[in-house]
Amino acid sequence: MDHTEVLKPQTLDDLIQILHEIFDSDKVNTEEVQNIMESYESNPLEWGKYAKFDQYRAEGNVRVDIPSTDIHLATLLSSLCSVLQGTILGPLLFTIFINYLPNVCKASTVHMNADDPNLYRQTISPATAGRAARTIQRYTRNLVDEGNGKFNLMILCWGEGHGSSIHDHTDSHCFLKILQGNLKETMYEWPQKKNNGEMAKKSEGVLKLNQCAYINDSIGLHRVENPSHTETAVSLHLYSPPFDQCHTFDQRTGHKNVVKMTFWSKHGERTPFVSINCGGGGVKLPRFYLSSAEEFGRV
C-alpha cells in the first residue's frame, strides 16, 4: 500500500482499517500514523459505544501526604498498599490505606508524632461507602481494537479533574487524540539516578478536540489530566507494540513503581469483576480497579 498521501478516514471503522493496513508493514512512519489519527474527525455516534465512564467519579477524594523526610515510611506504604506521595484516594482506597497504616507504622523505624500535619482522616457515610465498593474513581481504559497483535487502540474516559501519574511507555510508541473536551499534557525529564529530588518539567500544553500528540520513551515521560472540573474528556490512544505494564513515577522523588495495565471494558463490553478481601469482608471490584490501586501514584 502506498502511504505517500495522508489518508483521511471518514469513520472510526475506516481509521481502524487504515491502521491495520499501515501496521501490516515492517516499517511504520510515526508521522504518518499521527497525521492519519488527527485527520479523523471525532464522531460520538461512532465511538460512544466504547466510551465507558466510571459513573461514580467525583465524591470523597482524600489526598495522602507522607512527611518528605520519612523515606522509609514512604517506601513501605508504596510497597505494601501501593500508596505514593501525593496520591488522591477515593473512599475505598482510603479505607484500604487506613487498614494497612498501623502495620506499616509498626514496621517503620520512624516515630510519627501526633502533631504531624500531613496525615488525614475522613468519615465516610454509608451511602458513600456503598458506592465506593463499586469504584475507586479513576479514568477508564477501554479496548477498541487489538491490531492483530501489533498495536492496541483504546478509548480513555476522563472524569472531571481526573489525571494519570507521571509514566513511561515501556519502549512503545504512544499516540493520543482528543475525541471530546481538552487534556493537559505535562512532559518530564527522566529522573537522574543519583538525584532523589523533584522531577524536572520539560513543558506543558493543552490538547484540544481532534488534535493528536505523540510520545515515546526517548522523548521523555508525561502526565495527562483533564483540567476541567465541570466537563468530562475522551481520548483515543494507540500503543505499538502493545504493553501490559509500565512505570509510574513520584514527582517529588523520581521513585518509580511497576504497574499492571488492564481494561475497564473490551470491545464495548464490561470486563469481569473479581473479589478481594478488604477489611475482613469480601468486596467485588472490577479488574481495572485492582490495577488502578497499584497505579495510584494512575492513563
N, C-alpha and C positions, 0 to 999 in steps of 0.2 A: 504494500500500500504506500502510495506517495504522500508524504506529510509536508510537502513544501508549502502548502497553503493551510491556514488555520481553518479547521472545520468548525462550523457553528451548529452545535446540536440544538434541535428545535424542542426537544423534550428531555426529561430525565432519562428515559429509556434510550434515547439517541445518544446521550452522553455516555451511558454505561456501555453501549455497543462500541462507540468510538474508542473508549478507553481500553476495552478488550482487544481491539484491533491493534492499538498502539503498543500495548504490553505483550503482544504476541512476538514482537521483535526482541532480539537480544540486546539491542541498544535503544534506549529511550531518552528523548530530549526533554529535559525537565521544563525548559521554557515553553515548549510546545504543549505539554500537559497543563501547565499553569494557564496558558492563553486559552486553551480549549475549555477548561473549567470556568474561567472567568467569562467566556463568551456565552455560556449557558445562562439564560435569564430565569431567575428564580420564579417558580410557579407553585404556590402552596397546594394547589389541587393535585399536583404530581407527587410531591414529597411528603405531604401531610400524613399519609398512612404510615410512614416510618418515624415520624416525629413524636416520640413518646416522652412526655414530660413527667417528672416526679410531681404528682399532684399535691403533695404536702411539702411545700418548699420554702416557707418563709416565716416559721414561728419558732421561738425558743432557742435561738442560737447563743452559744456561750464561747467566749474567747479564752483559751488557756495560755497563760504566760508562766514560764518557769524562770526563776532568777537566773540571769545570764551568767553568773559566776558558778552556778551549780552544774557543771558539765556532766558529772557522774549521774546526777538525778535525771537530767535531760536525756542522757543516753539510755538509762533504764526505762524511762517512760516510753521512749521510742521503740525499744526492743520488745517490751512486754505487752504494751497495749497500743502501739502504733500511733502515739500522740506526739506530734512535733511542736516545736516552739511556734507560737502564733497560730495554732490550729483553731479553726472555727468549728465548734461541735454542735451538732443537732441534739435534741433531747436524749435520744437513745445512746449515742456515743458518749454524751456527757455522763450518763448513768454508768455505762461500762467503765469509763475512765475513773469515776469516783470509787467503783467497786475494786479496781486494781490498785488505787493510790496507797492504801495502808500497807500492802505488801511491798510496793515499790519503795516507800519511805523506810520500811524496816531494812530493806536491802541496801539503802543508801548510807554512806558514811557521813553525809552532811546533815546537820541538825537544822530543822526548819522552825523558825520562831513564829509565835502567834501573830506578830506584827508584820510578817512578810506580806507585802501589798499585792502580790501578783497571783494569789490563788482565789478562785471564785466559787461561790455556791449558788445553786438555783433550786427553788422549789418548783416541781413540775406538777401541774394539775392532772387529775385523772384523764380528762379529755385529751390533753396534750400527750400524755403517756401512751394512750391508746393509739393515737395517730403515729407517735414515734415508733411504735412497734412495727410499723409498716414502712418506715422511711428513715434515712439518715441525711436527707436534704442535700443532694448533690446534683450536679448536672448529669444528664444521662447520655450514654453511648449506645447508639442503635445501628446495628449492622444492616447495610443495604445490599451489598454485593461482595463476594469473596474473590472476584477477579481471577478465577482459575488458579488460585494459589500464588499469584504474582503481586496482588495488591488487595487491600481491604478498603472498601468505600463505605463510609458510615456518616450518619447524621447525629450531631451532638445538640442537645436541647439545654439551654441555659436559663434557669430561673432568674428572677430579679436579684442582681448582686452576686450571682454565682461565679466562681472562678476556679481555675486549676492551680496546682502547685507549680513552682518552677520545675521543669522537667526536661529530659533529653528525649531522643527518638531512636535509641538503640541502633544507630547507623542506618536508619531508614530515611527515605525521602518523605517529607510531610507537606501536603498541600491543604490549605484551609480557605474555604469560600463561604462568604456570608449569604445566607438564604433569607434571613429575617433579622431586623434590628441591627445593632452595632456590637463589635467586640474590640476590646482594648488588648493589644499585644505588647508585652514588655520583654525586651531582649536582655540577656545577661551573658557576661563572660563566664567561661568555665572557671570554677574556683581553683585557686592556687593550692597545691598540695601542702605547702609549708605555711599557709596562712589560714587561720580559722576565723577570720573576720568577715565583715559584711560583704556579700557578693556584689561585684561591680556591674552596674546597669549600663548597657550599651545604648539603648534607645527605647522609645515607646511611641505608639501611634494607634489610631482608631481605624479599624477596618469597617467599611460601610457596605450597604446592600450590593451584592454581585461582585464585589472585589475579591480577589484571590491572592493569598500570600504563600510563600514557600520558605521552608527552613530544613536544614539538616544539621548534623552534629558538628560539622566543620564550621558552620556559621555561628553556632553558639546554642544557648539554652533559651527557653522562653516560658512566660506565663501568659495565659489567656483568660480574660474575665469579661463578664457582662457589666459595663459601667453603669447601667441604668438600674434604679431601684423601683421602677414603675413598669418597665416593659421587659418582656422575655426576648430571647435571641435564639436563632437556629443557625447552625453552620454545617457545611458539607466537608468532610475530611477524606483524603486519600493517603494511605500509607503504603509504601513499597520499599522493600518487601514487608509483608505483614509481620507484626510482632505482638507478643502477649505479655511482655513485661518491659518496664523501663525504670529509670532512676528519677526520684524526686529529690529536691534539694532544699535545705533550710536556708532561707535568705540571710539569716543573721550569722551563720557559721560556715556555710558551704557544705555541711554534713549531708551525705546522700544515703538514701534507702532504696532498695529494690522493691518495686511494687508490681503486682499482677494486674493485668488489664482484662476485664470481662465486659459483657454486653448487657444492657438493660433489656434490649429486645433484639431479635434476629429476623430479618425479612418481614418486619411488621408484626411479629408475634412475640409476646412477652416471654422472657426467659423464666425457667422454673424457680420456685422458691426452695430454700433448704432451711433446716432447723439448726439453731445454735443454742448453747446453754448460756443464758445471761442472768447473772444474779440468782442462780438456783432454779430458774424456770426456763422452759423451752420457749424460744421466740423464733417465729418464722421470718426470715429475711430473704429477699431476692439475692441471687448470686452476685449481682452487681454491687450490692451494698457490702457484702463481705470483702470484696476487693477495695471498695471505697474506704472502708475502715482502715485498711492498710495504707491507702494512698493519701489519707487525710493529712497532709502536712504543710488530684487532688489540686481535658481534659476537654 
